[in-house]
Amino acid sequence: MSNVDLTRIASNIGALNSLNSLMNINKSLSNHQTRLSSGKRINSASDDPAGLTIATKMLARSEGMKMALSNIGDAKNMLSVAESGLSKMNDILIQMRSKAEQAASDTLGSTERAAIATQLSAYANQIDSMVTETKWNSVQLLDGTVNKRFQTGVDDGEYTTWALTDKFDPTTLGISTTQASDGVANQSAVTGIANGGLAATSAFNGLSKLSTGSYQVNITAVANSATVGTATVLTQPSAASITVGVANSTTAELANGTRTVTFTAYDTTTNTLSFTTDASATVRTQVLTTVGATNLEGTGLTVNLSAVNDTDQDNKWSSLVGGSNKTLSLDYVKANNVKYNMKTGSGEVVALDSDGSNSVTTNATSTVAYGTWNTQVDTGRGLKLTFAAAPATGSTTFDFAQQNNFSVDVSTATKASTYMSTVQSALDKVSSSLASLGSLMARMEFKEEQVANSQVNVEASYSRIMNANMAEEQVNASKFAILQQTATAMLAQANQAPQNLLSLFR
């Protein structure tokens, strides 16, 4: 600081020194007041360049640790969802083992074991549902495809992995057998019948669901010829005894099903018989030549009259139209067709539709050509039956399994005992995965505590560098406020000092 020479008034050095001190005090006071108002020790990069660099890195790390804590929390929740699924699966398997143990005792009969098998199948279905429905953000957790990476640290590479490659569906666990697609379980036993799946776009979608179980196909009539159908008399004119054959099918106009021929008149002079059919209301006439077989032209039918009490031909044909019942009713099967029905194991008739044209009102009996599909739909897929050429009449039983149906066999004590071991193995597998998952969850707890403590310490270091010591700043602000007043007073005195030289000019 320059010395003050009061004899030189061209420059007021004393006042300038006081002014300079006052400006420095004002600057320092302003800096402390800014810290007090903002709470920050560093309000500008110029306040502490090195400190600002260190604090910025610490702030980024602190914020990263906060996000890591959030990630850990989400991971724990995700693991908890998987744990709940495995835990409940564990409970179900324990129940299944108990039921298998019950079935392993010869105190039970076949009916009781069948009931237990039904319950075990339901449990297996529930386990399959749990595998499908245990999800996190639409991602399945128990299907054996889990390979997750949780970002549980601040920097790249600081992550925790979780892999669950075990599959827990009933088939993989071995606790049931699964029908992957709809079909007949014992196809070889369905003699003369083949089966297949039905596309979801099939016209048969109006039919009801075909349940898992035993079924019976009953073939009641077969037209083995490729050109000639079959006809079975249902009712006939009361005055006559008639058998019906089928002529060449090229002349047949009759469709599959119940068909009728109504005799309307007989001319004894010309031996002409008049009749109509359900296929046509037009009256037809035919000259009869013999008492025996007579081909009804245009129908493909051969009508054979047996002897009635009179051997006279006229009386025989007249009897067809003379009585109150003039109609011949018959069950007709076209050439190369088979008539059949289908029943459940309990004898309930199954609704059928042979070609998809009758999807609303279904039939209990169908007549189809060889190779033509018939189905009972099961949720867009179903059983399709086709008959081999010229199948034999009679009944055939088979077992049907729905898609994704789970079946369990505890029909004997030995099988039930074996199933106990199977369920125990599945239980061990689920328990092992559950223990592994629990260990990872415990590890995540420790990780969460460690990251939380680190975040607090980093935040404290950041605060020490960036944030102001409010008590210290208040003391300094008070100090400089006082110095500001004294400096102002001294500046006023320094401005008065040069006036003392005026006394030399008096």
C-alpha positions in Angstrom: 0.0 0.0 0.0 1.3 3.4 -0.9 2.3 5.9 1.8 0.1 8.9 2.3 1.9 12.3 1.6 -0.6 15.0 2.7 1.6 17.8 1.1 0.7 16.5 -2.4 -2.9 17.2 -3.0 -3.0 16.5 -6.7 -3.5 12.8 -5.7 -5.6 11.8 -2.7 -3.6 8.6 -1.9 -5.1 8.1 1.5 -8.7 8.3 0.1 -7.7 5.9 -2.8 -6.3 3.4 -0.3 -9.5 3.6 1.8 -11.6 3.2 -1.4 -9.6 0.1 -2.5 -10.1 -1.5 1.0 -13.8 -0.7 0.9 -14.2 -2.3 -2.6 -12.4 -5.5 -1.4 -14.6 -5.6 1.7 -17.7 -5.2 -0.4 -16.6 -8.0 -2.7 -16.0 -10.4 0.2 -19.3 -9.4 1.9 -21.1 -10.0 -1.4 -19.5 -13.5 -1.7 -20.5 -14.5 1.8 -24.0 -13.1 1.4 -24.4 -15.1 -1.9 -23.4 -18.3 0.0 -25.8 -17.6 2.7 -28.7 -17.0 0.3 -27.9 -20.0 -1.9 -26.6 -22.4 0.7 -23.8 -23.3 -1.7 -20.1 -22.8 -1.1 -19.3 -22.9 -4.8 -21.7 -20.7 -6.8 -19.4 -20.1 -9.7 -16.6 -22.2 -11.2 -14.2 -19.4 -10.3 -15.0 -19.9 -6.6 -13.2 -23.3 -6.5 -12.5 -24.9 -10.0 -10.9 -28.0 -8.6 -13.6 -28.4 -5.9 -16.3 -28.0 -8.5 -14.8 -30.8 -10.7 -14.6 -33.2 -7.7 -18.1 -32.3 -6.5 -19.6 -32.8 -9.9 -18.2 -36.3 -10.2 -19.5 -37.1 -6.7 -22.9 -35.8 -7.6 -23.1 -38.0 -10.6 -22.0 -41.0 -8.5 -24.6 -40.2 -5.9 -27.4 -40.0 -8.4 -26.2 -43.2 -10.0 -26.4 -44.9 -6.6 -29.9 -43.7 -6.2 -30.9 -45.3 -9.5 -29.1 -48.5 -8.5 -31.2 -48.6 -5.4 -34.3 -48.2 -7.5 -33.1 -51.0 -9.8 -32.4 -53.2 -6.8 -35.9 -52.6 -5.5 -37.4 -53.5 -8.9 -35.3 -56.6 -9.1 -36.4 -57.7 -5.6 -40.0 -57.2 -6.7 -39.4 -59.3 -9.8 -37.8 -62.0 -7.8 -40.7 -62.0 -5.3 -43.1 -62.7 -8.2 -41.1 -65.7 -9.2 -40.8 -66.8 -5.6 -44.5 -66.6 -5.1 -45.1 -68.8 -8.1 -42.5 -71.4 -7.0 -43.7 -71.3 -3.5 -47.3 -72.0 -4.4 -46.1 -74.7 -6.9 -44.2 -76.3 -3.9 -47.5 -76.4 -2.0 -49.4 -78.0 -4.8 -46.7 -80.7 -5.3 -46.9 -81.5 -1.6 -50.6 -82.0 -2.0 -50.0 -84.1 -5.1 -47.6 -86.4 -3.3 -50.1 -86.9 -0.4 -52.8 -87.8 -2.9 -50.4 -90.3 -4.7 -49.6 -91.8 -1.3 -53.3 -92.2 -0.6 -53.7 -93.9 -4.0 -50.8 -96.2 -3.3 -52.8 -98.0 -0.7 -54.9 -101.1 -1.7 -57.7 -99.9 0.5 -58.9 -97.9 -2.5 -60.8 -99.2 -5.4 -60.7 -98.2 -9.1 -63.4 -95.6 -8.7 -61.5 -93.9 -5.8 -58.3 -94.0 -7.7 -60.0 -92.5 -10.8 -61.2 -89.6 -8.6 -57.7 -89.1 -7.3 -56.3 -89.1 -10.8 -58.8 -86.5 -11.8 -57.7 -84.3 -8.9 -54.1 -84.8 -9.7 -54.7 -83.9 -13.3 -56.4 -80.7 -12.2 -53.4 -79.9 -10.0 -51.1 -80.5 -13.0 -53.2 -78.1 -15.0 -52.9 -75.5 -12.3 -49.2 -75.8 -12.2 -49.1 -75.3 -16.0 -51.3 -72.2 -15.6 -48.9 -70.9 -13.0 -46.0 -71.3 -15.4 -47.9 -69.4 -18.0 -49.3 -66.6 -15.7 -46.2 -65.9 -13.5 -45.0 -62.9 -15.4 -43.1 -59.6 -14.9 -43.8 -56.9 -17.6 -45.3 -59.6 -19.8 -42.2 -61.8 -19.5 -42.7 -65.3 -18.2 -40.4 -66.2 -15.3 -40.9 -69.9 -14.9 -40.7 -71.2 -18.4 -37.0 -71.9 -18.3 -35.9 -68.9 -20.5 -35.0 -66.5 -17.7 -31.5 -64.9 -18.0 -31.7 -61.4 -16.5 -29.1 -58.8 -15.7 -29.8 -56.2 -13.0 -27.8 -53.0 -13.0 -27.1 -52.8 -9.3 -24.0 -50.6 -9.4 -23.0 -47.2 -10.7 -20.5 -48.1 -13.3 -20.6 -50.3 -16.4 -20.1 -54.0 -15.5 -21.5 -53.6 -12.0 -24.5 -55.8 -12.4 -26.1 -58.9 -10.8 -27.3 -61.8 -13.0 -30.2 -64.1 -12.5 -30.7 -67.2 -14.6 -33.5 -69.7 -14.2 -33.2 -72.3 -16.9 -35.3 -75.0 -15.2 -38.7 -75.6 -16.8 -41.6 -76.2 -14.4 -44.4 -77.3 -16.7 -46.0 -80.6 -15.7 -44.5 -82.5 -18.6 -41.0 -81.4 -17.9 -41.4 -82.1 -14.2 -42.7 -85.5 -15.2 -45.9 -85.3 -13.1 -48.2 -85.8 -16.1 -48.4 -86.7 -19.7 -49.5 -84.0 -22.1 -51.5 -84.1 -25.3 -49.7 -81.5 -27.4 -52.5 -81.3 -30.0 -56.0 -82.6 -30.2 -56.4 -86.2 -31.3 -57.0 -89.8 -30.5 -54.7 -91.1 -27.8 -54.9 -94.8 -29.0 -55.3 -94.3 -32.7 -54.4 -97.9 -33.6 -57.5 -99.1 -31.7 -59.8 -97.1 -34.0 -60.2 -99.6 -36.7 -61.1 -98.2 -40.1 -60.9 -94.6 -38.8 -58.2 -92.0 -39.0 -58.0 -88.7 -37.2 -56.4 -85.3 -37.5 -56.4 -81.7 -36.3 -58.8 -79.2 -37.5 -57.8 -75.7 -38.5 -59.2 -72.7 -36.5 -60.8 -71.4 -39.7 -62.9 -74.5 -40.2 -66.6 -74.3 -40.8 -67.1 -76.6 -37.9 -66.5 -73.9 -35.3 -70.2 -73.9 -34.3 -69.9 -77.2 -32.6 -69.3 -77.5 -28.8 -66.1 -78.5 -27.1 -65.0 -82.1 -27.1 -63.9 -83.0 -23.6 -61.1 -85.4 -22.7 -62.3 -88.9 -22.2 -63.5 -92.1 -23.8 -65.7 -92.2 -26.9 -67.4 -94.7 -29.1 -68.0 -94.6 -32.8 -70.9 -96.7 -33.9 -71.1 -97.5 -37.7 -74.7 -98.5 -38.3 -74.8 -98.7 -42.1 -72.3 -98.9 -45.0 -72.8 -98.7 -48.7 -69.8 -100.7 -49.7 -70.3 -100.3 -53.4 -68.9 -97.3 -55.3 -72.1 -97.2 -57.4 -74.9 -98.6 -55.4 -76.3 -97.4 -52.1 -78.2 -99.2 -49.3 -81.8 -98.8 -48.1 -83.3 -100.1 -44.9 -87.1 -100.2 -44.6 -88.4 -98.2 -41.6 -92.2 -98.3 -42.3 -94.2 -99.7 -45.2 -97.8 -99.8 -46.4 -99.8 -101.9 -44.0 -101.3 -104.2 -46.7 -98.0 -105.3 -48.1 -94.8 -107.0 -47.2 -92.0 -105.2 -49.0 -88.2 -105.5 -49.2 -86.2 -102.8 -50.8 -83.0 -103.0 -52.8 -81.0 -100.4 -54.6 -80.7 -100.2 -58.4 -77.9 -98.5 -60.2 -77.0 -95.3 -58.5 -76.8 -93.4 -61.7 -80.5 -93.2 -61.7 -80.8 -92.4 -58.0 -82.0 -89.0 -56.9 -82.2 -89.9 -53.2 -79.9 -88.2 -50.7 -78.6 -89.6 -47.5 -81.2 -89.8 -44.7 -84.8 -90.8 -44.3 -86.5 -91.0 -47.7 -90.1 -91.7 -48.6 -92.0 -93.2 -51.5 -95.8 -92.7 -51.5 -97.9 -94.9 -53.8 -100.8 -92.9 -55.1 -102.7 -95.2 -57.6 -102.7 -98.5 -59.5 -104.3 -99.0 -62.9 -105.3 -102.7 -63.2 -105.9 -102.4 -67.0 -102.5 -101.1 -67.9 -100.6 -102.5 -64.8 -99.4 -98.9 -64.2 -98.3 -97.9 -60.6 -98.3 -94.2 -59.7 -96.0 -92.8 -57.0 -94.2 -89.7 -55.6 -91.0 -89.4 -53.6 -89.9 -86.9 -51.0 -87.3 -85.7 -53.5 -90.0 -84.7 -56.0 -93.7 -84.0 -55.7 -94.2 -85.0 -59.4 -96.3 -88.1 -59.8 -94.5 -90.8 -61.7 -96.0 -93.8 -63.3 -94.5 -97.2 -64.1 -95.8 -100.2 -65.9 -95.3 -103.3 -63.8 -94.4 -106.5 -65.5 -93.8 -109.0 -62.7 -95.1 -109.6 -59.2 -91.6 -109.7 -57.8 -88.8 -107.2 -58.1 -89.8 -104.0 -59.7 -87.4 -101.1 -60.4 -89.0 -97.7 -59.5 -87.6 -95.7 -62.4 -85.9 -92.5 -61.5 -85.4 -93.4 -57.8 -82.7 -96.0 -58.0 -84.9 -98.3 -55.8 -86.0 -101.8 -56.5 -89.2 -102.7 -54.7 -89.8 -106.4 -54.1 -93.3 -107.6 -53.1 -93.6 -110.7 -51.1 -96.7 -112.8 -51.2 -99.8 -111.3 -49.5 -102.9 -113.4 -49.1 -103.7 -113.2 -52.8 -101.5 -114.5 -55.6 -103.2 -112.2 -58.1 -100.8 -109.5 -59.3 -103.5 -106.8 -59.4 -104.5 -107.4 -55.9 -100.9 -107.2 -54.7 -100.2 -103.8 -56.3 -103.7 -102.5 -55.5 -103.0 -103.2 -51.8 -100.2 -100.6 -51.9 -102.6 -97.8 -52.6 -105.8 -99.1 -51.1 -105.0 -98.8 -47.4 -104.7 -95.8 -45.2 -100.9 -96.1 -45.0 -99.6 -95.7 -48.5 -96.0 -94.6 -47.7 -92.8 -96.5 -47.8 -90.2 -95.0 -45.5 -86.6 -96.0 -45.6 -83.2 -95.1 -44.3 -81.1 -94.5 -47.4 -77.3 -94.4 -47.6 -75.8 -93.3 -50.8 -73.1 -95.3 -52.6 -69.7 -95.1 -51.1 -71.1 -93.7 -47.8 -71.1 -94.7 -44.2 -73.6 -93.8 -41.5 -72.5 -93.6 -37.9 -73.0 -91.8 -34.6 -70.7 -91.0 -31.7 -71.2 -91.3 -28.0 -69.3 -90.5 -24.8 -68.1 -93.2 -22.5 -71.2 -92.7 -20.4 -73.5 -93.1 -23.5 -74.3 -89.4 -24.1 -74.8 -88.7 -27.8 -72.2 -86.4 -29.3 -73.4 -83.8 -31.8 -71.9 -84.2 -35.2 -71.6 -82.2 -38.4 -70.2 -84.1 -41.4 -69.3 -81.2 -43.7 -69.4 -77.9 -41.8 -72.7 -76.8 -43.4 -74.7 -77.3 -40.3 -72.7 -75.6 -37.6 -75.6 -74.2 -35.7 -78.0 -77.1 -35.5 -75.9 -80.2 -35.2 -76.8 -83.8 -35.8 -76.5 -86.8 -33.6 -76.0 -89.0 -36.6 -74.0 -88.3 -39.8 -73.7 -90.0 -43.1 -70.5 -89.2 -45.0 -68.6 -90.5 -48.0 -65.4 -92.4 -47.3 -62.6 -89.9 -46.7 -64.9 -87.1 -45.8 -64.0 -85.4 -42.5 -66.3 -85.2 -39.5 -65.4 -83.3 -36.4 -66.2 -82.1 -32.9 -64.5 -78.8 -32.4 -62.3 -78.0 -29.4 -61.6 -74.3 -29.2 -60.7 -73.8 -32.8 -59.1 -77.2 -33.1 -60.8 -80.6 -33.0 -61.0 -84.2 -33.8 -61.5 -85.1 -37.4 -62.6 -88.7 -38.3 -62.4 -90.2 -41.8 -63.4 -93.7 -42.7 -61.4 -96.2 -44.7 -63.1 -97.7 -47.8 -65.8 -100.1 -46.9 -65.5 -100.1 -43.1 -67.4 -102.8 -41.2 -70.5 -102.0 -39.2 -70.1 -102.1 -35.4 -68.8 -100.1 -32.5 -65.2 -99.0 -31.8 -64.0 -97.2 -28.6 -61.1 -94.7 -28.3 -59.7 -92.1 -26.0 -59.6 -88.5 -26.8 -57.3 -85.9 -25.2 -57.7 -82.2 -25.5 -54.8 -80.0 -26.4 -52.6 -79.3 -23.4 -54.6 -81.8 -21.3 -52.6 -83.3 -18.4 -53.3 -86.9 -17.5 -52.1 -88.9 -14.5 -52.1 -92.6 -14.1 -52.5 -93.9 -10.5 -54.9 -96.8 -11.5 -52.9 -99.3 -9.4 -51.1 -99.2 -6.1 -47.8 -99.8 -7.9 -48.4 -97.0 -10.4 -49.4 -94.7 -7.5 -46.2 -95.6 -5.6 -44.1 -94.9 -8.7 -45.9 -91.6 -9.1 -45.0 -90.7 -5.5 -41.3 -90.8 -6.4 -42.0 -88.8 -9.6 -43.7 -86.1 -7.6 -40.9 -86.1 -5.0 -38.4 -85.6 -7.7 -40.4 -82.6 -9.0 -40.7 -81.3 -5.5 -36.9 -81.5 -5.0 -36.4 -79.6 -8.2 -38.8 -76.8 -7.3 -37.5 -76.6 -3.8 -33.9 -76.4 -5.1 -34.8 -73.5 -7.5 -36.7 -71.8 -4.7 -33.7 -72.0 -2.4 -31.5 -70.6 -5.1 -33.9 -67.8 -5.7 -34.1 -67.1 -2.0 -30.3 -66.9 -1.8 -30.3 -64.3 -4.6 -33.0 -62.3 -2.9 -31.0 -62.3 0.4 -27.9 -61.2 -1.6 -30.0 -58.3 -3.1 -30.9 -57.3 0.4 -27.1 -57.0 1.3 -26.5 -55.2 -2.0 -29.2 -52.7 -1.2 -27.8 -51.9 2.2 -24.3 -51.5 0.8 -25.3 -49.2 -2.0 -27.5 -47.2 0.4 -24.6 -46.6 2.8 -22.2 -45.7 0.0 -24.7 -43.3 -1.4 -24.9 -41.5 2.0 -21.2 -41.2 2.3 -20.7 -39.9 -1.3 -23.5 -37.4 -0.7 -21.7 -36.3 2.5 -18.5 -35.7 0.6 -20.3 -33.8 -2.1 -22.0 -31.7 0.6 -18.7 -30.8 2.3 -17.3 -29.5 -1.0 -20.3 -27.8 -2.5 -22.5 -26.6 0.3 -21.7 -23.6 2.5 -21.0 -23.8 6.2 -23.8 -21.5 7.2 -22.5 -20.6 10.7 -19.0 -19.7 9.3 -20.5 -17.7 6.5 -22.7 -15.8 8.9 -19.7 -14.9 11.1 -17.8 -13.7 8.0 -20.7 -11.7 6.7 -21.1 -9.9 10.0 -17.3 -9.2 10.1 -17.3 -7.7 6.6 -20.5 -5.8 7.3 -18.7 -4.0 10.2 -15.5 -3.5 8.1 -17.7 -2.0 5.4 -18.9 0.6 7.9 -15.4 1.4 9.2 -13.9 1.5 5.7 -16.7 4.0 4.7 -15.8 6.2 7.7 -12.1 6.1 7.0 -12.8 7.0 3.4 -14.6 10.1 4.6 -11.7 11.1 6.9 -9.2 10.5 4.1 -11.1 12.9 1.9 -11.0 15.6 4.7 -7.2 15.3 5.3 -5.9 17.4 2.3 -7.9 20.4 3.6 -5.4 20.9 6.4 -2.9 22.4 3.9 -5.3 25.4 3.4 -4.0 26.8 6.7 -0.7 27.6 5.0 -2.4 30.1 2.7 -3.9 32.3 5.4 
